[in-house]
């Protein structure tokens, strides 16, 4: 996924143009819209549960809905809000995720704060290919301030607080 976004960001119009070749239509981002979409797409807020497929669908949708094939900030803002609503709905569907790996007794002992945080952590782990990728996603803001960033170790220790291991969490995929 990171490679897809890097390629997209390196060539301002290449991704929509690649879609255009496949779909038979021309579309492009204006500069501000491209920057805003990339900032969101690469943020920790962006879940991309289907990785490249979801990214491609998002860009295709904007290209289809954009006036005269030019993706503007308004179009990007609407797509970002749509994605946020979609991912929030998926979070609601994932409310039972804890019950798949913890007993009812363990869940009852957790504060609401810990249940919410652990649920989100598990969802990110399930969407990640490796412990390191999940760690980078979860600690994306704080890792820049640290002298050494071992996000995988931080995540491993966080999961251990709940007697969980990466292999168990990632098996929920």
PAZAPA-4460 file (N, C-alpha, C; in steps of 0.05 Angstrom, whole numbers, plus 32768, in hexadecimal, padded with zeros to 4 digits):
% residues 173
    n_x    n_y    n_z   ca_x   ca_y   ca_z    c_x    c_y    c_z   seq   type   mol
   8011   7FE8   8000   8000   8000   8000   8011   8019   8000     1      X     A
   8026   8019   8011   8038   8030   8012   8044   8036   7FF6     2      X     A
   804C   8021   7FE8   8058   8024   7FCE   8044   8031   7FBA     3      X     A
   802A   8028   7FBC   8016   8033   7FAB   8012   8051   7FB0     4      X     A
   8012   8059   7FC9   800F   8075   7FD0   8027   8085   7FC8     5      X     A
   803F   8079   7FCC   8058   8087   7FC4   8058   808D   7FA6     6      X     A
   8050   8078   7F96   804F   807C   7F79   803B   8091   7F72     7      X     A
   8025   8090   7F7F   8010   80A4   7F7A   8019   80C0   7F81     8      X     A
   8028   80C3   7F97   8031   80DE   7F9F   8048   80E8   7F8F     9      X     A
   8058   80D6   7F84   806F   80DE   7F74   8067   80E9   7F59    10      X     A
   8051   80DF   7F4F   8047   80E7   7F34   802B   80F1   7F36    11      X     A
   8028   810B   7F38   800E   8117   7F3F   7FF6   810D   7F2F    12      X     A
   7FFA   8108   7F16   7FE3   80FF   7F07   7FE3   80E2   7EFF    13      X     A
   7FF9   80D4   7F04   7FFC   80B9   7EF9   7FE7   80A6   7F03    14      X     A
   7FE0   80A7   7F1B   7FCC   8093   7F25   7FB1   8097   7F18    15      X     A
   7FA6   80AF   7F18   7F8D   80B2   7F09   7F90   80AC   7EEB    16      X     A
   7FA7   80B2   7EE0   7FAB   80AC   7EC4   7FAC   808E   7EBF    17      X     A
   7FB8   807F   7ED1   7FB9   8062   7ECF   7F9C   8057   7ED0    18      X     A
   7F8C   8063   7EE1   7F70   805B   7EE2   7F62   8062   7EC8    19      X     A
   7F69   8079   7EBE   7F5C   8082   7EA5   7F62   806F   7E8E    20      X     A
   7F7B   8065   7E8D   7F82   8052   7E78   7F70   8039   7E7B    21      X     A
   7F6C   8030   7E93   7F5B   8019   7E97   7F3E   801E   7E92    22      X     A
   7F34   8035   7E9C   7F18   803C   7E9A   7F10   804B   7E81    23      X     A
   7F23   8056   7E73   7F1D   8065   7E5B   7F16   8082   7E5F    24      X     A
   7F1A   808D   7E77   7F14   80A9   7E7C   7F2D   80B6   7E87    25      X     A
   7F2F   80D1   7E84   7F45   80E0   7E8F   7F3C   80ED   7EA9    26      X     A
   7F4E   80ED   7EBD   7F48   80FB   7ED6   7F63   8103   7EE2    27      X     A
   7F63   8119   7EF2   7F7B   8121   7EFF   7F74   8131   7F18    28      X     A
   7F86   8133   7F2B   7F83   8142   7F43   7F8E   815E   7F3F    29      X     A
   7F81   8172   7F4B   7F8F   818C   7F4D   7FA3   8189   7F64    30      X     A
   7FB6   819B   7F66   7FCC   8198   7F79   7FC3   8197   7F96    31      X     A
   7FB1   81A9   7F9E   7FA8   81A9   7FBA   7F98   8190   7FC1    32      X     A
   7F87   8187   7FAE   7F77   816F   7FB2   7F89   8156   7FB5    33      X     A
   7F9D   8155   7FA4   7FB0   813E   7FA6   7FBF   813E   7FC1    34      X     A
   7FC8   8155   7FC9   7FD6   8157   7FE3   7FC4   814F   7FFA    35      X     A
   7FAB   8158   7FFA   7F98   8152   800F   7F92   8134   8010    36      X     A
   7F8D   8129   7FF8   7F87   810C   7FF7   7F9F   80FB   8001    37      X     A
   7FB6   8102   7FF8   7FCE   80F3   8000   7FD3   80F6   801E    38      X     A
   7FCE   810E   8029   7FD2   8111   8046   7FBF   80FF   8056    39      X     A
   7FA6   80FE   804D   7F93   80EC   805A   7F9A   80CE   8055    40      X     A
   7FA0   80C8   803C   7FA5   80AC   8035   7FBD   80A0   8043    41      X     A
   7FD0   80B0   804A   7FE8   80A7   8058   7FE7   80AB   8076    42      X     A
   7FD1   80B6   8080   7FCF   80BB   809D   7FC7   80A2   80AB    43      X     A
   7FCA   80A3   80C5   7FC2   808C   80D6   7FA4   8088   80D6    44      X     A
   7F95   809D   80CF   7F78   809C   80CE   7F6E   808A   80B8    45      X     A
   7F7D   8089   80A2   7F75   8079   808B   7F79   805C   8090    46      X     A
   7F64   804C   808F   7F66   8030   8095   7F6E   801E   807E    47      X     A
   7F63   8024   8067   7F68   8014   804E   7F66   7FF6   8054    48      X     A
   7F4F   7FEC   805D   7F4E   7FCF   8063   7F53   7FBE   804A    49      X     A
   7F4D   7FC8   8033   7F51   7FB8   801B   7F6A   7FC0   800C    50      X     A
   7F7B   7FD0   8019   7F94   7FD9   800D   7F90   7FE6   7FF2    51      X     A
   7F9F   7FDD   7FDE   7FA0   7FEA   7FC4   7F84   7FEB   7FB7    52      X     A
   7F75   7FD6   7FBB   7F5A   7FD5   7FAF   7F48   7FEC   7FB9    53      X     A
   7F4A   7FF2   7FD3   7F3A   8008   7FDE   7F44   8023   7FD4    54      X     A
   7F5E   8025   7FD3   7F6A   803E   7FC9   7F61   8043   7FAC    55      X     A
   7F64   802F   7F9B   7F5C   8031   7F7F   7F3E   8038   7F7D    56      X     A
   7F2D   802B   7F8D   7F11   8031   7F8C   7F0B   804E   7F94    57      X     A
   7F19   8057   7FA8   7F15   8073   7FB1   7F1D   8087   7F9B    58      X     A
   7F34   8083   7F8F   7F3C   8095   7F7A   7F2A   8093   7F62    59      X     A
   7F21   807B   7F5B   7F0E   8078   7F44   7EF4   8086   7F4A    60      X     A
   7EEA   8084   7F63   7ED1   8092   7F6A   7ED4   80B0   7F67    61      X     A
   7EEB   80BB   7F71   7EEF   80D8   7F6E   7EF1   80E0   7F51    62      X     A
   7EFF   80D0   7F41   7F02   80D7   7F25   7EE7   80D6   7F17    63      X     A
   7ED6   80C3   7F1E   7EBB   80C1   7F12   7EAA   80D9   7F1A    64      X     A
   7EAC   80E1   7F33   7E9A   80F6   7F3D   7EA5   8113   7F39    65      X     A
   7EBE   8115   7F30   7ECA   812F   7F2E   7EC0   813E   7F15    66      X     A
   7EBD   8158   7F18   7EB4   8169   7F02   7EC9   8169   7EEC    67      X     A
   7EC1   8162   7ED4   7ED2   8162   7EBC   7EED   8153   7EC0    68      X     A
   7EEC   813E   7ED1   7F03   812D   7ED4   7F1A   813A   7EE5    69      X     A
   7F14   8150   7EF2   7F28   815D   7F02   7F20   815A   7F20    70      X     A
   7F30   814A   7F2F   7F2A   8145   7F4B   7F33   815D   7F5B    71      X     A
   7F1F   816A   7F68   7F25   8182   7F77   7F22   817C   7F95    72      X     A
   7F28   8191   7FA6   7F27   818E   7FC3   7F0C   8186   7FCD    73      X     A
   7EF7   8191   7FC2   7EDC   818A   7FCA   7ED7   816C   7FC6    74      X     A
   7EDF   8162   7FAF   7EDC   8145   7FA9   7EEC   8134   7FBD    75      X     A
   7F04   813C   7FC3   7F15   812E   7FD6   7F09   812E   7FF2    76      X     A
   7EFF   8146   7FFA   7EF3   8148   8015   7EDB   8135   8017    77      X     A
   7ECA   8134   8003   7EB3   8123   8003   7EBB   8105   8005    78      X     A
   7ED0   80FE   7FF6   7EDA   80E2   7FF7   7EE6   80DB   8012    79      X     A
   7EF4   80EE   801E   7F00   80E9   8038   7EEA   80E5   804D    80      X     A
   7ED5   80F5   804C   7EBE   80F2   805E   7EB0   80D7   805A    81      X     A
   7EAD   80D0   8040   7EA1   80B6   803A   7EB1   809F   8046    82      X     A
   7ECB   80A0   8042   7EDD   808B   804D   7EDC   808A   806B    83      X     A
   7EDB   80A1   8078   7EDA   80A2   8095   7EC0   8095   809F    84      X     A
   7EAA   809B   8092   7E90   808F   8099   7E91   8070   8095    85      X     A
   7E9C   8068   807E   7E9E   804C   8078   7EAF   803D   808D    86      X     A
   7EC6   8048   8093   7ED7   803B   80A6   7ECC   803C   80C3    87      X     A
   7EBD   8050   80C9   7EB0   8051   80E3   7E9B   803B   80E5    88      X     A
   7E8C   8036   80CF   7E79   8020   80CE   7E86   8005   80D1    89      X     A
   7E9E   8002   80C6   7EAD   7FE9   80C9   7EB5   7FE6   80E6    90      X     A
   7EBC   7FFC   80F3   7EC3   7FFB   810F   7EAC   7FF1   8120    91      X     A
   7E94   7FFA   8119   7E7C   7FF1   8128   7E79   7FD2   8124    92      X     A
   7E7D   7FC9   810C   7E7B   7FAC   8106   7E91   7F9C   8114    93      X     A
   7EA6   7FA9   811B   7EBD   7F9C   8128   7EBB   7F9C   8146    94      X     A
   7EA4   7FA5   8151   7EA2   7FA7   816E   7EA6   7F8C   817C    95      X     A
   7EA0   7F77   816F   7EA3   7F5C   817B   7EBF   7F50   8177    96      X     A
   7ED1   7F60   816C   7EEC   7F55   8167   7EFA   7F4C   8180    97      X     A
   7EF6   7F5A   8196   7F03   7F52   81AF   7EF9   7F36   81B8    98      X     A
   7EE0   7F31   81B4   7ED5   7F17   81BD   7EE1   7EFF   81AE    99      X     A
   7EED   7F05   8197   7EFA   7EF0   8188   7F15   7EE7   8193   100      X     A
   7F21   7EF8   81A4   7F3B   7EF2   81AE   7F3E   7EF4   81CD   101      X     A
   7F2A   7EFF   81D9   7F2A   7F02   81F7   7F10   7EF5   8202   102      X     A
   7F12   7EEB   821A   7EFB   7EDF   8227   7EE8   7EF6   8230   103      X     A
   7ECF   7EEF   8236   7EBD   7F03   8240   7EC7   7F0F   825A   104      X     A
   7ED4   7EFF   826B   7EDF   7F09   8284   7EF5   7F1D   827F   105      X     A
   7F07   7F17   826C   7F1D   7F2A   8265   7F12   7F44   825B   106      X     A
   7EFE   7F43   824A   7EF1   7F5B   823F   7EE4   7F6B   8255   107      X     A
   7ED6   7F5E   8267   7EC9   7F6C   827D   7EDC   7F7B   828F   108      X     A
   7EF5   7F71   8291   7F09   7F7E   82A1   7F16   7F97   8294   109      X     A
   7F10   7F9B   827B   7F1C   7FB1   826C   7F0B   7FCA   8270   110      X     A
   7F18   7FE1   8273   7F0B   7FFB   8273   7F02   8000   8256   111      X     A
   7EED   8010   8253   7EE4   8018   8238   7EFB   8023   8227   112      X     A
   7F0C   8033   8233   7F23   803F   8225   7F34   8029   8219   113      X     A
   7F3A   8014   8229   7F4B   7FFF   821F   7F3D   7FEE   820A   114      X     A
   7F23   7FE9   820D   7F14   7FDA   81F9   7F15   7FE8   81DE   115      X     A
   7F10   8002   81DE   7F0F   8011   81C5   7F2B   8011   81B9   116      X     A
   7F3F   8017   81C8   7F5B   8018   81BE   7F64   7FFC   81B4   117      X     A
   7F5F   7FE7   81C3   7F67   7FCD   81BB   7F58   7FC4   81A2   118      X     A
   7F3E   7FCA   81A0   7F2F   7FC3   8188   7F3B   7FD0   816F   119      X     A
   7F41   7FE9   8171   7F4D   7FF7   815A   7F68   7FEC   8153   120      X     A
   7F78   7FE6   8168   7F92   7FDA   8163   7F90   7FBF   8155   121      X     A
   7F7D   7FAF   815D   7F79   7F95   8151   7F70   7F98   8134   122      X     A
   7F5F   7FAB   812E   7F56   7FAF   8113   7F6E   7FB7   8101   123      X     A
   7F7F   7FC8   810B   7F97   7FD0   80FC   7FA9   7FB8   80F8   124      X     A
   7FAC   7FA8   810D   7FBD   7F90   810A   7FB2   7F7D   80F5   125      X     A
   7F98   7F7A   80F4   7F8B   7F68   80E1   7F8E   7F72   80C4   126      X     A
   7F90   7F8C   80C1   7F93   7F98   80A6   7FB0   7F9A   809E   127      X     A
   7FC3   7F92   80AF   7FDF   7F95   80AA   7FEB   7F7A   80A3   128      X     A
   8000   7F7B   8092   800D   7F63   8089   8022   7F5A   809E   129      X     A
   802B   7F6C   80AF   8040   7F64   80C2   803D   7F75   80DB   130      X     A
   804B   7F6C   80F0   804B   7F7A   8109   8057   7F95   8106   131      X     A
   806C   7F97   80F6   8079   7FB1   80F1   8067   7FC4   80E2   132      X     A
   8058   7FBB   80CE   8046   7FCC   80C0   8030   7FD7   80D3   133      X     A
   8025   7FC5   80E3   8011   7FCD   80F7   801C   7FE2   810A   134      X     A
   8035   7FDD   8113   8042   7FF0   8126   8046   800B   8119   135      X     A
   804E   800C   8100   8052   8025   80F2   8038   8034   80EF   136      X     A
   8023   8026   80EA   8008   8033   80E8   7FFF   803E   8103   137      X     A
   8002   802E   8117   7FF8   8036   8132   8009   804D   813E   138      X     A
   8023   804D   8139   8034   8060   8146   803F   8075   8133   139      X     A
   8030   807B   811E   8039   808C   8108   8041   80A8   8111   140      X     A
   8034   80B4   8125   803A   80CF   812D   8051   80CF   8141   141      X     A
   8051   80BD   8154   8065   80BE   8169   8080   80B3   8160   142      X     A
   8080   80A3   814B   809A   8098   8142   80AD   80AD   8138   143      X     A
   80A3   80C3   812E   80B4   80D9   8124   80C2   80E7   813A   144      X     A
   80B7   80E6   8152   80C3   80F3   8169   80D6   80E1   8179   145      X     A
   80D7   80C8   8173   80E8   80B6   8182   8104   80B3   8175   146      X     A
   8118   80AF   8186   8133   80AC   817C   8137   8091   816E   147      X     A
   812A   807D   8178   812A   8063   816A   810D   8059   8169   148      X     A
   8105   8050   8152   80E9   8047   8150   80E8   802A   814A   149      X     A
   80E0   801B   815E   80DB   7FFE   815A   80BE   7FFA   815F   150      X     A
   80AE   8001   814B   8091   8000   814E   8087   7FE4   8152   151      X     A
   8094   7FD0   8146   808B   7FB5   814A   808E   7FAD   8168   152      X     A
   80A4   7FB4   8174   80A8   7FAE   8190   8093   7FBC   81A2   153      X     A
   808E   7FD6   819C   807A   7FE5   81AB   805E   7FD7   81A9   154      X     A
   8057   7FCE   8191   803E   7FC1   818D   803D   7FA6   819B   155      X     A
   8053   7F97   8199   8055   7F7D   81A6   8050   7F80   81C5   156      X     A
   805D   7F95   81D0   805A   7F9A   81ED   803D   7FA3   81F4   157      X     A
   8031   7FB3   81E3   8015   7FBB   81E8   8003   7FA3   81E8   158      X     A
   8006   7F92   81D4   7FF5   7F7A   81D3   7FF9   7F68   81EB   159      X     A
   8012   7F66   81F4   8019   7F55   820B   800B   7F5E   8224   160      X     A
   8005   7F78   8226   7FF6   7F82   823D   7FDB   7F74   8240   161      X     A
   7FD0   7F6A   822A   7FB6   7F5D   8229   7FBA   7F3F   8225   162      X     A
   7FD2   7F35   8229   7FD9   7F18   8225   7FD3   7F10   8208   163      X     A
   7FD9   7F21   81F5   7FD4   7F1B   81D9   7FEF   7F1B   81CA   164      X     A
   7FF0   7F0B   81B5   8007   7F0A   81A4   7FFF   7F11   8188   165      X     A
   8012   7F1B   8178   800D   7F23   815C   8000   7F0C   814D   166      X     A
   800A   7EF4   8150   8000   7EDD   8140   7FE2   7ED8   8145   167      X     A
   7FD9   7EDB   815E   7FBD   7ED8   8164   7FAC   7EEE   8158   168      X     A
   7FB5   7F06   815B   7FA6   7F1D   8151   7FA5   7F1D   8133   169      X     A
   7FBC   7F17   8126   7FBD   7F18   8109   7FAE   7F00   80FC   170      X     A
   7FA9   7EEB   810B   7F9A   7ED4   8101   7F7C   7EDB   80FD   171      X     A
   7F73   7EF2   8108   7F57   7EFA   8105   7F52   7F04   80E8   172      X     A
   7F67   7F08   80D9   7F65   7F13   80BD   7F52   7F04   80AD   173      X     A
***
